[in-house]
Amino acid sequence: MTTTPLQWGILSAGHIARKFAVDLQSSRSNRLVAVASRHEADAAAFAGAFGGVRAHGSYAALLADPEVQAVYIGTLHPWHAEWAIEAARAGKHVLCEKPLALNLADAQRMIEAARDHGVLLMEAFMYRFHPQTLKIAELVRTGQVGEVRVIRASFNFAADFDPGHRLFNKGLGGGAILDVGCYPMSFARLIAGQASGRTFANPTALHGVGRIHSVAQTDEFASAVASFPGGVLAELSCGTTILDDQSAQIYGTDGWIDVPTPFLPGQGGRDEVIWLHKRGNAVPEKIAIDHLAHGLYTYEADAVAEAVARGATEVPAMTWADTLGNIAALDTWRQAVGVRYEGE
């Protein structure tokens, strides 16, 4: 735990940015000092909900704020690379919302900027730091289900079609794979890695299919099958227009793990439960996960603060190599489905 809180600026005044700001309040290692929006009134309204927070009417003004040590980037996908690179040039540490970038090439440019300027950069996969995810990884790593054979993970929800909304607007990085498919892919790579004694693993083969929205031309539903070292297979799905679940299952030679809420654990302060089914046991073992009175986004902010205090530019649980592997897999998935963004 750091003795002096890391001072944050939030770049964007949107929905996720507000969630991050709320959860930052429960951290002893971090403090919000500023927020920026392209519309000064929006920044002022956001700052007004958090006492003592300065409002900036431009992103550049926030990066010039001398009190800001770290920046949380909550903009839409297409602007992640631009502002992460500008933040690195300004000497600010960066926590950038997932996916880190639209594609692998942009992610590599962001990491190069962080390396050149000696600042921390991390992709904000908040679920990776929650106690539930740590427990799942431990169960796999210690062989509680035997040898892992199949991982199933899905993140789906049904949104009403709006051609101007970020989910359906290709110019805003719309599409299910980038918005929510990144979670099942990240989860499968984490579990496949833990099964072989590593922090993550990359697919050795990946095949994807999907449905392209007839008007928006973005992917509204997509599925993928992937193979990993050690013979682990993954079945993944994501969607923004279907009523399907958000869950994960891990199947092994001696049992399986059911995770009802893998990607948004602890929402609303609830404790989570995962179920361990063991060979020969008629009743599964109930494993309760205490949310420790922290918000979901608090854990990732604390991990950043701890790494910054050590002088590190990467966080061990979410390294640059891990992020690059995930984005490369998403690129392959999108290519299979036929989704391209401007400039690709």
N, C-alpha and C positions, 0 to 999 in steps of 0.2 A: 504494500500500500504506500502510495506516495505521500510525503508530508505536506507538500504544497500542491494544491489542486491544479490540474492542467486546465488552461483557460481556452474555452471553445468559442468559435464563431460558427453560425449556421448559415450556409449559402443556399437560400431558398426558404420560402415561407409556406410550403405546401403541407399536405396531410402527414406524410412520413416525417418531415422535418419537425412538425409539432409533437409527434409521438416521441421522437428522439429527445426533444427539449424537456418534455414531461418526465421521461425516465432519467434524464441526467440529474434531476433534482434529488434522486435517492442515492446518488453516488457521493462518496467522500473524497474521491480522487479527481473529480472533474467539476468544473463550474462554467456555466454559460455566461458569456459577457457581451455577445453581440449577435445580431441576425441581419441578413441582407436580403432584399428582394429587388427586382427590377422596377417595382412600383413602391415608392417610399411609403405610401399609405398602408400597404400590406405589411411592410416591415414594422411600421409603428404599431399596427394593431397586434401583430405577433409579439413584439417586445413588451407591449402593455400587459400581456398575460403573465409575464415573468419579471418580477421586480428587479430593477437595477440593470436591465439589459439594454444596450444601445441599439438603435435602429439605423441601418445604412440603406440609402436609396439606390445603391449599385453594388454589384459583386466586387468590383475593383476597389471600392471604398472599404469594404470589409477586409480585403487582403492587405490594405494599407494601414489597418488599425494595429498599432504597436502592441496592444494588450492581447490580441488574439494569437495564441500559440498553435492551435490546431483547428482545422476546418472540417466540418461535416458537410458533404456535398449531397444534397437531396434533390437536385434538379432532375429533369427528364433525361432519359438515356443519352440522347445525342450530344448533350452538353457536358457529360462527365469528363471526357478527355480534355477538352479545352480548359475547364476551370481547375481540374486537378493539376494540370501542367502549370497553369498560372499560379496556383497556390504554392506549388513546389518552388517556383522561381522566386516567390515572395518569402520563402523560408518557413512556410507553415506546414505542419504535419497534416496528413490528409486521411480521413475516413470517408470513403466514397460508396454511396449506395450500390447495391447489386443491380444488374451486372456491372462490373467495373467499367466496361466500355461496350460499344456496339459490336466490336469484333476483336480478334486477336491482335491485329496490327495496331489499333488504337491503345489497347492495354499495354503492349510493349513500349509504346511511346511514353505512356504515363509512368511506367516503372523506370524507364531510362531517365526521365526528368527527376523522379524521386532520388534515384541513385546519384545523379549528377549534383544535386543540391543538398544531399545528406539529410533528407527528411523521411519520416515514416510515411508509408502508404499502405492502406489496408482496404480490402473489399468488405463491405458491411453485410456479411451473412450472419445476422444476429443470432440465429438459432444454433450456430456452431458453438457458441459460448455458454449456452444455457445448461444447467445441471442435468437436464433430461438427456441431451445429446451426449454429454460426457459419460453418463451412466450406460447408455446404449453402446457406445464405443468400448467401454470397459467390459460389458457382457460378451461382446464379440471377441475382443482381444484375449479374454481369459477362457475362451472355448466353451461358453455356457450353452451354445447350440451346436457344438461340434464344429465340423468344417462347413463354412458358409458356402451354399450352392446358388441360391437365388435371392435377389433383392427386388422388391416391388415398391415403387413409390409414386404417388400421384398428388398433384396440386391443381385442383379444378374449382371453378366457380362460374356462376351464370350472371353476366352483365348485360344490360339492355344495350342494343347497338346504338352508338352515337358516332357518326363519322368524324366529329371533331375531337372526340376523347382520345387521350393518349393510348388507350388499349387498341384502338382501331385505326389510328392515324399513322401511316408509314413514315411520314416526315417527323413524327415524334418518337420514333422507335417502337411503334406498336407491334403487338403480336404476343401470343401465349408463351412461346419458347423463351424469349428474353425476360418477360415479366414474371412468370412463375415456373416455367420449365427449368430454369436455372437451379431451383431448389432440389427437385428430385435428382438432377444430375449431380449436384454437389453432394447430396446424401449418399447416392450410390458409390461415388468415388471415395468418400470418407469411409464407408463400411467395407468396401473392397480392399482399401488400404489397411484398415485395422485387422482384417482377416488374415493378412499376410505379414503383419508386424510392422507396417509402415503407417505414416500419418494419412496418406491418401494413395490412390492408384488411378491411372488413366486407362481409358478403354483401349483394348487391342483391336476391337472392331465395333462399329456402330452403324445401325441401319434405322432410318427414320421415315415416317409417313405422316401426313397431316392433311387437314382440311383448310383450304384458303377461302377467306370470306369473299363472296362474289363481288361485293362493292368495295370494301376496304383494301382488298388484296393483301391482308395480313393473315397470319396463321391464327385461326380461332380454336383449333384443337390439334394436338400432335401427340404421337406415340413414338417411342424408340425402344429398341432392344440393343443391348451392349454386352460385350464379353470383356472380362478383366483377367489379369494374370491369376493363375491358380485355379482356373476353370469356373470362376464366379460369373454368373449371368445376372443381368438387370433388365427389368421391364418397367418403363417409365411412361408417364402420361401427364399432359398439362392441357388446360383449356380455360377459355374466358367466356364461353357461351353455353356451357352444359352444366347440368346438375349432377355432379359426381363428387367423390369425397376428396379429402386431403389427409392421406394416411400413408403409412409405410409398414412393410413386413419384411423380416429377414429370416430366411429358411436355411436350416443347416441339417447335418446328418443326425444330430441328436435332439433337435427341437427347433422352435421358431419363436421370434419376438414380434408382437403386435404393438404398433405405435399409433394410437388413434389421432394424435395431434403432433406430428413431427416438426412442423415448420413455424408454428405460432404458439409455442408452449407458454403457459403462464399468463395468457391474455386475461385481463380483468382481475388479476391477482389470484387466479385459481391454481390449485395444486394439480399436477398431472399424474396420470397412471399409465404405466406400460405393463404388458402381460407377457410373461415368460412361460411358454409351453414346452415341457420337457418330455422326452420319450419315456413312456411307462407311467406318467402321472395323469390321472383322470381329470384333475383340476389344475388350471394354470396358476402360476405364482403371480400375485399382484405386487407390483413394485411402485410405491408412491414416490413422487418427486416433489420435494419441497421447493417452492419458488423463492424462498429466503427473503421475502418482502422486497425484492428488487423487480423493477420493470424489465421487460424483455431486452430493451436496448441498452440497459445499464451495463450488462455483462461485457458487451463488445467495447463500450467506452472505457470501462475499467481495464480491459486488456490493452487498449491503446495507451492509456496513461502509464501502466506498468512498464510497457516496452519503451516508451519515451523516457521514463525515469532511468532506465538502464542504458540509454543512449542507442537503442536499437532502431533500425529502419524497417524491420519486419516483425510481425507477431507470429510466434511459433505455431499457433493453432490455425493460422490463415496466412500462409506464406505467399510470396509472389509466384513461386512455382505452382502452388496449388491453384491460385487464381488463373494463371495462364492455361493450366490443364483444363479447367472448367470451361473457359471461354473458347478454347480450341474445340472442345467437344460440342459446345453450342453452335459454333460455326458449321461443324459437320452436320449436325442435326438440321439446322436451317437450310443448308445446301441441299440436303436430301428432300426436304419439304418444298423447296423452291422459293424461299424468302430472301430477297436482297434489299439492302438499303442504299440510299443515294451515295454514290462514290465507291461502292464495292464492285 
